[in-house]
Amino acid sequence: QVQLVESGGGSVQDGGSLRLSCAASGFTYGTMAWFRRAPGKEREAVAFIYYSGGTGYADAVEGRFTISQDNAENTVYLQMDALKSEDTAMYYCAAHRSILWNPLTTDAWNFWGQGTQVTVSS
């Protein structure tokens, strides 16, 4: 059964850290990404990683967030440091079986997780 299961969300104060996990089962991804949607805003891409190891970040999180993976566990992580109130959102992971060009802008994802809430309070 194909699944993406996120975990690790929660509530922190400004400047705090959280680590999100996304475990993939039933398939091997070529590209995995994290997205977020804040109340009243459109979904936005946060970061992506290729199974082969390349990564990329949205400008809003560059230098504060780090995406990584454990290929043996088929799991992708998002380490979020120096969190700000504007990072408050529901965070989702998405996966594609192949390598996607422009993962921060494409909508061509095969699978989505159920989401995990991140709340940052000032």
DSSP file with accessible surface (Angstrom, degrees, kcal/mol):
  #  RESIDUE AA STRUCTURE BP1 BP2  ACC     N-H-->O    O-->H-N    N-H-->O    O-->H-N    TCO  KAPPA ALPHA  PHI   PSI    X-CA   Y-CA   Z-CA
    1    1 A Q              0   0  187      0, 0.0     2,-0.4     0, 0.0    26,-0.1   0.000 360.0 360.0 360.0 130.3    0.0    0.0    0.0
    2    2 A V        +     0   0   54     24,-0.2     2,-0.3    22,-0.1    24,-0.2  -0.613 360.0 160.0 -79.2 128.6    1.4    3.4   -1.0
    3    3 A Q  E     -A   25   0A  89     22,-2.3    22,-2.4    -2,-0.4     2,-0.4  -0.999  34.0-162.6-149.4 147.0    1.6    5.8    1.9
    4    4 A L  E     -A   24   0A  11     -2,-0.3     2,-0.5   108,-0.3   110,-0.5  -0.990  19.8-172.2-123.7 121.8    3.2    9.0    3.0
    5    5 A V  E     -A   23   0A  62     18,-2.2    18,-2.6    -2,-0.4     2,-0.2  -0.957   4.0-161.6-122.2 116.8    3.0    9.5    6.8
    6    6 A E  E     +A   22   0A   7     -2,-0.5     2,-0.3    16,-0.2    16,-0.2  -0.632  15.9 163.1 -92.7 153.9    4.2   12.8    8.3
    7    7 A S  E     +A   21   0A  62     14,-2.1    14,-2.8    -2,-0.2   109,-0.1  -0.962  38.7  69.6-156.2 166.5    5.0   13.3   11.9
    8    8 A G        +     0   0   34     -2,-0.3    11,-0.4     1,-0.3   108,-0.1   0.376  58.3 135.9 105.5  -3.6    6.9   15.8   14.1
    9    9 A G        +     0   0   29     12,-0.1     2,-0.3     9,-0.1    -1,-0.3  -0.167  21.2 123.2 -69.1 171.9    4.6   18.8   14.1
   10   10 A G  E     -d  118   0B  27    107,-1.1   109,-2.7   106,-0.1     2,-0.4  -0.988  56.8 -59.6 165.7-165.4    3.8   20.8   17.2
   11   11 A S  E     +d  119   0B  98     -2,-0.3     2,-0.3   107,-0.2   109,-0.2  -0.946  48.7 160.9-115.8 132.9    3.9   24.2   18.9
   12   12 A V  E     -d  120   0B  28    107,-2.5   109,-2.5    -2,-0.4     2,-0.2  -0.921  34.9-107.7-139.7 167.4    7.0   26.2   19.6
   13   13 A Q  E >   -d  121   0B 144     -2,-0.3     3,-2.5   107,-0.2   109,-0.2  -0.536  55.6 -68.7 -92.6 162.3    8.0   29.7   20.3
   14   14 A D  T 3  S+     0   0   80    107,-2.4    70,-0.2     1,-0.3    -1,-0.2  -0.196 124.7  23.4 -45.4 133.6    9.7   32.2   18.0
   15   15 A G  T 3  S+     0   0   54     68,-3.7    67,-0.7     1,-0.3    -1,-0.3   0.340  98.5 124.5  88.2  -7.1   13.3   31.1   17.4
   16   16 A G    <   -     0   0   22     -3,-2.5    67,-2.3    67,-0.3     2,-0.3  -0.082  52.2-125.5 -80.0-177.6   12.5   27.5   18.3
   17   17 A S        +     0   0   59     64,-0.2     2,-0.3    65,-0.2    64,-0.2  -0.939  21.2 178.2-132.1 151.4   13.1   24.3   16.3
   18   18 A L  E     - B   0  80A  29     62,-2.2    62,-3.4    -2,-0.3     2,-0.5  -0.976  16.8-146.1-144.8 154.3   11.1   21.3   15.0
   19   19 A R  E     - B   0  79A 125    -11,-0.4     2,-0.3    -2,-0.3    60,-0.2  -0.982  13.8-161.1-126.6 119.5   11.9   18.3   12.9
   20   20 A L  E     - B   0  78A   0     58,-2.7    58,-2.4    -2,-0.5     2,-0.4  -0.735   4.1-159.2 -96.1 148.7    9.3   16.9   10.6
   21   21 A S  E     -AB   7  77A  26    -14,-2.8   -14,-2.1    -2,-0.3     2,-0.4  -0.953   8.6-168.5-125.5 147.3    9.5   13.3    9.2
   22   22 A a  E     -AB   6  76A   0     54,-2.4    54,-2.5    -2,-0.4     2,-0.6  -0.934   9.3-163.2-135.9 110.1    7.8   11.9    6.2
   23   23 A A  E     -AB   5  75A  41    -18,-2.6   -18,-2.2    -2,-0.4     2,-0.4  -0.842   5.8-156.7 -98.1 123.6    8.0    8.1    5.8
   24   24 A A  E     +A    4   0A   8     50,-2.8     2,-0.3    -2,-0.6   -20,-0.2  -0.812  14.6 177.1 -98.8 137.4    7.2    6.6    2.4
   25   25 A S  E     +A    3   0A  49    -22,-2.4   -22,-2.3    -2,-0.4     3,-0.1  -0.984  56.9  29.6-138.5 149.3    6.0    3.1    2.0
   26   26 A G  S    S+     0   0   56     -2,-0.3     2,-0.3   -24,-0.2   -24,-0.2   0.403 116.2  37.9  88.4  -3.6    4.9    1.0   -0.9
   27   27 A F  S    S-     0   0   14    -24,-0.2     2,-0.5   -26,-0.1    -1,-0.1  -0.976  76.3-115.6-163.2 167.1    7.1    2.8   -3.5
   28   28 A T        -     0   0   86     -2,-0.3     2,-0.2    -3,-0.1    -3,-0.0  -0.970  34.7-137.7-113.2 127.3   10.5    4.4   -3.9
   29   29 A Y        -     0   0    3     -2,-0.5    68,-0.3     1,-0.1     3,-0.1  -0.502  19.9-168.4 -84.9 153.3   10.5    8.1   -4.6
   30   30 A G  S    S+     0   0    9     66,-3.2    21,-2.4     1,-0.4    22,-0.4   0.702  84.8  18.6 -99.2 -34.7   12.6   10.0   -7.1
   31   31 A T  E     -FE  50  96B   0     65,-2.0    65,-2.6    19,-0.2    -1,-0.4  -1.000  65.6-176.4-138.6 136.9   11.7   13.4   -5.7
   32   32 A M  E     +FE  49  95B   0     17,-2.6    17,-2.8    -2,-0.4     2,-0.3  -0.977   9.7 178.0-131.2 146.2   10.2   14.3   -2.3
   33   33 A A  E     -FE  48  94B   0     61,-2.7    61,-2.4    -2,-0.4     2,-0.4  -0.969  24.3-131.7-144.5 160.0    9.2   17.8   -1.2
   34   34 A W  E     +FE  47  93B   0     13,-2.8    12,-3.2    -2,-0.3    13,-1.4  -0.952  25.9 179.8-111.3 136.6    7.7   19.6    1.7
   35   35 A F  E     -FE  45  92B   7     57,-3.3    57,-2.5    -2,-0.4     2,-0.3  -0.828   7.7-159.0-123.4 166.6    4.8   22.1    1.2
   36   36 A R  E     -FE  44  91B  11      8,-2.5     8,-2.9    -2,-0.3     2,-0.4  -0.993   7.8-161.9-147.1 153.1    2.9   24.2    3.6
   37   37 A R  E     - E   0  90B 118     53,-2.2    53,-2.4    -2,-0.3     6,-0.2  -0.957   9.7-161.5-136.8 117.2   -0.4   26.0    3.7
   38   38 A A    >   -     0   0   18      4,-0.4     3,-2.4    -2,-0.4    51,-0.1  -0.628  43.5 -79.1 -91.0 154.5   -1.2   28.8    6.1
   39   39 A P  T 3  S+     0   0  116      0, 0.0    -1,-0.1     0, 0.0     3,-0.1  -0.294 117.8   6.9 -54.6 128.9   -4.8   29.8    6.9
   40   40 A G  T 3  S+     0   0   92      1,-0.2     2,-0.3    -3,-0.1    -3,-0.0   0.507 114.2  98.9  77.9   4.8   -6.1   32.0    4.2
   41   41 A K  S <  S-     0   0  141     -3,-2.4    -1,-0.2     1,-0.0     2,-0.1  -0.819  75.5-102.7-122.2 163.1   -3.0   31.5    2.0
   42   42 A E        -     0   0  174     -2,-0.3    -4,-0.4     1,-0.1     2,-0.1  -0.435  47.1 -90.7 -78.4 157.5   -2.2   29.4   -1.0
   43   43 A R        -     0   0   77     -6,-0.2     2,-0.4    -2,-0.1    -6,-0.2  -0.406  47.9-166.7 -64.0 140.6   -0.1   26.3   -0.7
   44   44 A E  E     -F   36   0B  83     -8,-2.9    -8,-2.5    -2,-0.1     2,-0.2  -0.983  21.6-115.4-133.7 146.5    3.6   26.9   -1.1
   45   45 A A  E     +F   35   0B  13     59,-0.4   -10,-0.3    -2,-0.4     3,-0.1  -0.538  27.4 179.7 -76.2 144.1    6.6   24.7   -1.7
   46   46 A V  E     -     0   0B   1    -12,-3.2    12,-2.7     1,-0.4     2,-0.3   0.779  57.9 -24.1-110.8 -51.1    9.2   24.8    1.1
   47   47 A A  E     -FG  34  57B   0    -13,-1.4   -13,-2.8    10,-0.2    -1,-0.4  -0.984  51.7-156.8-162.0 157.4   12.0   22.4    0.1
   48   48 A F  E     -FG  33  56B  22      8,-2.2     8,-1.7    -2,-0.3     2,-0.3  -0.952   2.0-165.3-138.5 162.7   12.7   19.4   -2.1
   49   49 A I  E     -FG  32  55B   5    -17,-2.8   -17,-2.6    -2,-0.3     2,-0.3  -0.994  14.8-137.9-147.6 140.0   15.2   16.5   -2.2
   50   50 A Y  E >   -F   31   0B  35      4,-2.8     3,-2.2    -2,-0.3   -19,-0.2  -0.735  26.5-120.7 -91.4 150.2   16.1   14.0   -4.9
   51   51 A Y  T 3  S+     0   0   85    -21,-2.4    -1,-0.1    -2,-0.3   -20,-0.1   0.858 117.7  58.2 -56.5 -32.4   16.7   10.4   -4.0
   52   52 A S  T 3  S-     0   0   99    -22,-0.4    -1,-0.3     1,-0.1   -21,-0.1   0.611 127.0-100.5 -75.8 -12.7   20.1   10.9   -5.4
   53   53 A G  S <  S+     0   0   37     -3,-2.2    -2,-0.1     1,-0.3    -1,-0.1   0.247  73.6 134.9 120.6 -15.3   20.7   13.7   -2.9
   54   54 A G        -     0   0   35     -5,-0.1    -4,-2.8     1,-0.0    -1,-0.3  -0.366  32.6-170.1 -67.4 148.5   20.2   17.1   -4.6
   55   55 A T  E     -G   49   0B  65     -6,-0.2     2,-0.3    -8,-0.0    -6,-0.2  -0.900  13.6-175.0-135.4 165.2   18.2   19.7   -2.6
   56   56 A G  E     -G   48   0B  14     -8,-1.7    -8,-2.2    -2,-0.3     2,-0.3  -0.981   7.8-155.5-158.2 156.8   16.6   23.0   -3.0
   57   57 A Y  E     -G   47   0B  37     -2,-0.3   -10,-0.2   -10,-0.2     2,-0.2  -0.961  23.2-110.6-137.1 151.1   14.7   25.6   -0.9
   58   58 A A    >>  -     0   0   20    -12,-2.7     3,-1.6    -2,-0.3     4,-1.3  -0.493  38.0-115.2 -71.9 151.4   12.2   28.3   -1.1
   59   59 A D  T 34 S+     0   0  152      1,-0.3     3,-0.3     2,-0.2    -1,-0.1   0.856 112.3  64.0 -56.8 -36.3   13.7   31.8   -0.4
   60   60 A A  T 34 S+     0   0   52      1,-0.2    -1,-0.3     3,-0.0   -14,-0.1   0.714 115.6  27.6 -64.5 -20.7   11.5   32.2    2.7
   61   61 A V  T X> S+     0   0    1     -3,-1.6     3,-2.5   -15,-0.2     4,-2.2   0.460  84.1 130.1-120.3  -6.0   13.3   29.2    4.4
   62   62 A E  T 3< S+     0   0  115     -4,-1.3     4,-0.1    -3,-0.3   -15,-0.0  -0.263  81.8  14.0 -54.0 129.7   16.7   29.2    2.9
   63   63 A G  T 34 S+     0   0   76      2,-0.4    -1,-0.3     1,-0.1     3,-0.1   0.259 125.5  60.3  88.7 -14.7   19.3   29.1    5.6
   64   64 A R  T <4 S+     0   0   31     -3,-2.5    17,-2.2     1,-0.2     2,-0.3   0.697  98.1  53.2-112.4 -33.7   16.8   28.1    8.3
   65   65 A F  E  <  -C   80   0A   3     -4,-2.2    -2,-0.4    15,-0.2     2,-0.4  -0.832  61.4-165.0-107.1 147.3   15.4   24.8    7.1
   66   66 A T  E     -C   79   0A  71     13,-2.6    13,-3.2    -2,-0.3     2,-0.4  -0.991   4.9-157.0-133.6 124.3   17.3   21.7    6.1
   67   67 A I  E     +C   78   0A   6     -2,-0.4     2,-0.3    11,-0.2    11,-0.2  -0.813  24.3 158.8 -98.9 139.2   15.9   18.8    4.2
   68   68 A S  E     -C   77   0A  47      9,-1.9     9,-2.9    -2,-0.4     2,-0.3  -0.904  19.9-147.6-148.3 175.2   17.6   15.4    4.5
   69   69 A Q  E     -C   76   0A  43     -2,-0.3     2,-0.5     7,-0.3     7,-0.2  -0.984  18.1-145.7-150.1 157.3   16.8   11.8    3.9
   70   70 A D  E >>> -C   75   0A  60      5,-2.8     5,-1.8    -2,-0.3     4,-0.7  -0.929  18.1-170.3-120.3  98.4   17.5    8.2    5.1
   71   71 A N  G >45S+     0   0   60     -2,-0.5     3,-0.6     1,-0.3    -1,-0.1   0.847  84.2  58.4 -62.1 -33.8   17.3    6.2    1.9
   72   72 A A  G 345S+     0   0   92      1,-0.2    -1,-0.3    -3,-0.1    -2,-0.0   0.845 115.0  36.9 -64.2 -32.3   17.4    2.9    3.9
   73   73 A E  G <45S-     0   0  123     -3,-0.7    -1,-0.2     2,-0.2    -2,-0.2   0.440 104.3-129.1 -96.6  -2.9   14.3    4.0    5.7
   74   74 A N  T <<5 +     0   0   24     -4,-0.7   -50,-2.8    -3,-0.6     2,-0.4   0.900  64.7 136.1  54.4  42.3   12.7    5.7    2.7
   75   75 A T  E   < -BC  23  70A  14     -5,-1.8    -5,-2.8   -52,-0.2     2,-0.4  -0.961  43.2-158.0-128.2 139.6   12.1    8.7    5.0
   76   76 A V  E     -BC  22  69A   0    -54,-2.5   -54,-2.4    -2,-0.4     2,-0.3  -0.924  11.6-158.3-116.0 142.7   12.7   12.4    4.4
   77   77 A Y  E     -BC  21  68A  38     -9,-2.9    -9,-1.9    -2,-0.4     2,-0.4  -0.862  11.1-157.1-119.7 153.6   13.2   14.9    7.2
   78   78 A L  E     -BC  20  67A   0    -58,-2.4   -58,-2.7    -2,-0.3     2,-0.6  -0.924   9.9-161.9-130.2 105.8   12.7   18.7    7.5
   79   79 A Q  E     -BC  19  66A  59    -13,-3.2   -13,-2.6    -2,-0.4     2,-0.6  -0.806  10.0-165.3 -86.4 120.6   14.8   20.3   10.2
   80   80 A M  E     +BC  18  65A   0    -62,-3.4   -62,-2.2    -2,-0.6     2,-0.3  -0.947  12.4 172.3-115.4 114.2   13.3   23.7   10.9
   81   81 A D        +     0   0   58    -17,-2.2   -64,-0.2    -2,-0.6   -65,-0.2  -0.750  59.0  25.2-115.7 164.8   15.4   26.1   12.9
   82   82 A A  S    S-     0   0   51    -67,-0.7    -1,-0.2    -2,-0.3   -66,-0.2   0.903  84.8-162.3  49.5  46.4   15.0   29.8   13.8
   83   83 A L        -     0   0    2    -67,-2.3   -68,-3.7    -3,-0.2     2,-0.3  -0.271   7.3-160.1 -64.5 145.6   11.2   29.4   13.4
   84   84 A K    >   -     0   0   87    -70,-0.2     3,-2.2   -69,-0.1     4,-0.3  -0.836  33.1-107.8-121.6 162.4    9.1   32.5   12.9
   85   85 A S  G >  S+     0   0   52     -2,-0.3     3,-1.8     1,-0.3    35,-0.3   0.846 118.0  63.7 -60.0 -31.2    5.4   33.1   13.4
   86   86 A E  G 3  S+     0   0  113      1,-0.3    -1,-0.3   -48,-0.0   -48,-0.1   0.564  89.3  68.5 -72.4  -6.4    5.0   33.3    9.7
   87   87 A D  G <  S+     0   0    1     -3,-2.2    -1,-0.3     2,-0.0     2,-0.2   0.536  71.0 119.9 -83.2  -6.9    6.1   29.6    9.4
   88   88 A T    <   +     0   0   35     -3,-1.8     2,-0.3    -4,-0.3    31,-0.2  -0.407  42.1 107.5 -61.6 124.0    2.9   28.6   11.1
   89   89 A A  E    S- H   0 118B   1     29,-2.1    29,-2.7    -2,-0.2     2,-0.5  -0.970  75.6 -80.1-177.3 169.6    1.0   26.3    8.7
   90   90 A M  E     -EH  37 117B  56    -53,-2.4   -53,-2.2    -2,-0.3     2,-0.4  -0.844  48.9-148.1 -86.4 128.6    0.0   22.8    7.9
   91   91 A Y  E     -EH  36 116B   0     25,-3.0    25,-2.3    -2,-0.5     2,-0.4  -0.876  16.7-175.1-105.7 134.0    3.0   21.1    6.4
   92   92 A Y  E     -E   35   0B  57    -57,-2.5   -57,-3.3    -2,-0.4     2,-0.3  -0.950  16.1-143.1-125.1 144.7    2.6   18.3    3.8
   93   93 A a  E     -E   34   0B   0     -2,-0.4    20,-2.6   -59,-0.2     2,-0.3  -0.817  18.0-169.9-103.1 150.7    5.1   16.0    2.2
   94   94 A A  E     -EI  33 112B   0    -61,-2.4   -61,-2.7    -2,-0.3     2,-0.3  -0.969   0.9-164.6-135.7 151.3    4.7   15.1   -1.5
   95   95 A A  E     -EI  32 111B   0     16,-2.3    16,-2.2    -2,-0.3    15,-1.3  -0.977  10.1-165.3-140.4 150.9    6.5   12.5   -3.6
   96   96 A H  E     -E   31   0B  31    -65,-2.6   -66,-3.2    -2,-0.3   -65,-2.0  -0.989  25.6-133.5-131.7 145.7    7.0   11.6   -7.2
   97   97 A R  S    S+     0   0  131     -2,-0.4     2,-0.2   -68,-0.3    -1,-0.1   0.767  89.7  44.1 -67.8 -25.6    8.4    8.3   -8.4
   98   98 A S  S    S-     0   0   69    -68,-0.1     2,-0.5   -69,-0.1   -68,-0.4  -0.549 101.3 -80.9-112.6 176.6   10.7   10.1  -10.8
   99   99 A I        -     0   0   92     -2,-0.2     2,-0.4   -69,-0.2   -68,-0.1  -0.696  48.1-150.2 -77.1 125.0   13.1   13.0  -10.8
  100  100 A L        -     0   0   18     -2,-0.5     2,-0.3    -4,-0.1    -4,-0.0  -0.852   5.9-135.9 -99.8 133.9   11.0   16.2  -11.2
  101  101 A W  S    S+     0   0  208     -2,-0.4     5,-0.1     1,-0.2     4,-0.1  -0.671  90.2   9.8 -79.8 144.7   12.3   19.3  -12.9
  102  102 A N  S >> S+     0   0  115     -2,-0.3     4,-2.2     1,-0.1     3,-1.9   0.947  73.7 177.7  53.7  55.0   11.4   22.5  -11.0
  103  103 A P  T 34 S+     0   0    5      0, 0.0    -1,-0.1     0, 0.0    -2,-0.1   0.751  73.7  61.6 -62.7 -22.0   10.1   20.7   -8.0
  104  104 A L  T 34 S+     0   0   54      1,-0.2   -59,-0.4   -59,-0.1    -2,-0.1   0.631 117.7  27.4 -79.4 -11.6    9.3   24.0   -6.2
  105  105 A T  T <4 S+     0   0  118     -3,-1.9    -1,-0.2    -4,-0.1    -3,-0.1   0.592  97.0  98.4-122.5 -18.0    6.9   25.0   -8.9
  106  106 A T     <  -     0   0   36     -4,-2.2     3,-0.0    -5,-0.1    -4,-0.0  -0.346  49.4-161.0 -74.5 156.3    5.5   21.9  -10.4
  107  107 A D        +     0   0  115      1,-0.1     2,-1.5    -2,-0.0    -1,-0.1   0.238  60.8 110.1-111.2   8.5    2.1   20.4   -9.5
  108  108 A A        +     0   0   50    -12,-0.0     2,-0.4     2,-0.0    -1,-0.1  -0.324  40.4 146.6 -89.9  55.1    2.9   16.9  -10.8
  109  109 A W        -     0   0   20     -2,-1.5   -13,-0.2     1,-0.1     3,-0.1  -0.729  38.6-156.4 -94.3 139.7    3.2   15.0   -7.6
  110  110 A N  S    S+     0   0   71    -15,-1.3     2,-0.3    -2,-0.4   -14,-0.2   0.866  74.7  22.4 -77.5 -41.2    2.1   11.3   -7.4
  111  111 A F  E     -I   95   0B  42    -16,-2.2   -16,-2.3  -108,-0.0     2,-0.3  -0.972  59.3-164.9-136.7 148.2    1.4   11.1   -3.6
  112  112 A W  E     -I   94   0B  89     -2,-0.3  -108,-0.3   -18,-0.2   -18,-0.2  -0.962  17.4-131.1-129.8 147.7    0.6   13.4   -0.7
  113  113 A G        -     0   0   11    -20,-2.6  -108,-0.2    -2,-0.3     3,-0.1  -0.308  30.2-107.9 -85.4 178.5    0.7   13.0    3.0
  114  114 A Q        -     0   0  111   -110,-0.5  -109,-0.1     1,-0.2   -22,-0.1   0.619  61.0-114.0 -86.4 -14.6   -2.1   13.9    5.4
  115  115 A G        -     0   0   11    -22,-0.1     2,-0.4     1,-0.1   -23,-0.2   0.072  17.9-131.7  99.5 151.3   -0.3   16.9    6.9
  116  116 A T  E     - H   0  91B  22    -25,-2.3   -25,-3.0  -109,-0.1     2,-0.3  -0.993  24.5-121.2-140.6 135.0    1.1   17.9   10.2
  117  117 A Q  E     - H   0  90B  78     -2,-0.4  -107,-1.1   -27,-0.2     2,-0.5  -0.588  21.6-170.2 -84.0 134.7    0.5   21.2   12.0
  118  118 A V  E     -dH  10  89B   0    -29,-2.7   -29,-2.1    -2,-0.3     2,-0.5  -0.993   5.8-175.7-120.9 124.4    3.3   23.6   12.9
  119  119 A T  E     -d   11   0B  51   -109,-2.7  -107,-2.5    -2,-0.5     2,-0.5  -0.987   5.0-171.0-125.3 124.6    2.4   26.5   15.1
  120  120 A V  E     -d   12   0B   6     -2,-0.5     2,-0.4   -35,-0.3  -107,-0.2  -0.967   8.6-164.9-117.1 121.9    5.0   29.2   16.1
  121  121 A S  E      d   13   0B  58   -109,-2.5  -107,-2.4    -2,-0.5    -2,-0.0  -0.837 360.0 360.0-110.9 145.0    4.0   31.7   18.7
  122  122 A S              0   0  125     -2,-0.4   -38,-0.0  -109,-0.2    -1,-0.0  -0.445 360.0 360.0 -94.1 360.0    5.7   35.0   19.5
